[in-house]
Amino acid sequence: MTSTKSTFDYTHTLNTEKYEWYFEVKSRTMIRLPSGTRIILYPSQKDSRGRILAVTEIGDYIYVEKEDILKINYH
C-alpha cells in the first residue's frame, strides 16, 4: 500500500539564538520561530538583501540570512 502523504527532505535548520523574528511572505506578517526549526531551502529565490527563501515544516515561507542556516548532517 502506498502512502498518499508526500514527504519532504528537510536538510537544514534555523541556527539562531533562542528565537528570531521572520517575515512570512504569504501572510505578509512577522512570525517568531525557534532555533532548530527544520526548513527546505530555495537557494535560487533570494530577496533584494540576499536572504534565501525557505519553507518551514508548518508551511511558513520566510526569508533567512545565509549565516542563520545550518545543514543537518545525518550519521
C-alpha positions as CSV (number, residue, x, y, z in Angstrom):
1,M,0.0,0.0,0.0
2,T,1.4,3.4,-0.9
3,S,1.1,6.5,1.2
4,T,-0.7,9.4,-0.3
5,K,1.1,11.8,2.0
6,S,4.1,13.4,0.4
7,T,7.3,13.6,2.3
8,F,9.9,16.3,2.1
9,D,13.6,16.2,3.0
10,Y,14.3,18.9,5.5
11,T,18.0,19.2,5.1
12,H,18.6,22.5,7.1
13,T,17.6,24.1,10.3
14,L,17.4,27.7,11.6
15,N,20.6,28.4,13.6
16,T,19.9,31.5,15.7
17,E,19.8,32.3,19.4
18,K,16.7,31.0,21.1
19,Y,14.0,32.7,18.9
20,E,14.1,35.0,15.9
21,W,11.5,37.1,14.0
22,Y,11.0,36.4,10.3
23,F,8.8,38.0,7.6
24,E,6.3,35.4,6.4
25,V,5.9,36.0,2.7
26,K,2.4,34.7,2.1
27,S,0.6,36.4,5.0
28,R,2.9,39.4,4.9
29,T,3.3,39.4,8.7
30,M,6.2,38.8,11.2
31,I,6.4,35.4,12.9
32,R,8.6,34.2,15.7
33,L,10.4,30.9,15.1
34,P,12.7,28.9,17.5
35,S,16.2,27.9,16.6
36,G,16.2,24.3,15.3
37,T,13.2,24.8,13.1
38,R,13.6,22.5,10.1
39,I,13.4,24.1,6.7
40,I,13.6,23.4,3.0
41,L,15.7,26.0,1.1
42,Y,15.1,27.5,-2.3
43,P,18.6,28.9,-3.0
44,S,17.6,30.3,-6.4
45,Q,15.0,32.5,-4.8
46,K,16.6,35.5,-3.0
47,D,15.3,38.9,-2.0
48,S,17.0,42.2,-2.6
49,R,19.0,41.8,0.6
50,G,20.3,38.4,-0.4
51,R,18.2,36.4,2.0
52,I,17.3,32.9,0.9
53,L,13.6,31.7,0.6
54,A,12.8,28.8,2.9
55,V,9.7,26.8,3.9
56,T,9.2,25.5,7.4
57,E,7.6,22.2,8.4
58,I,4.3,24.0,9.1
59,G,4.3,25.7,5.7
60,D,5.6,29.2,6.5
61,Y,7.5,30.9,3.7
62,I,10.3,33.0,5.2
63,Y,13.5,34.8,4.0
64,V,16.6,33.7,6.0
65,E,20.1,35.2,6.2
66,K,22.7,32.7,5.0
67,E,24.6,32.8,8.3
68,D,21.4,31.7,10.1
69,I,21.1,28.4,8.2
70,L,22.7,25.1,9.5
71,K,22.9,22.0,7.3
72,I,21.6,18.8,9.0
73,N,24.2,16.1,9.0
74,Y,23.0,12.6,9.4
75,H,25.3,9.9,10.8
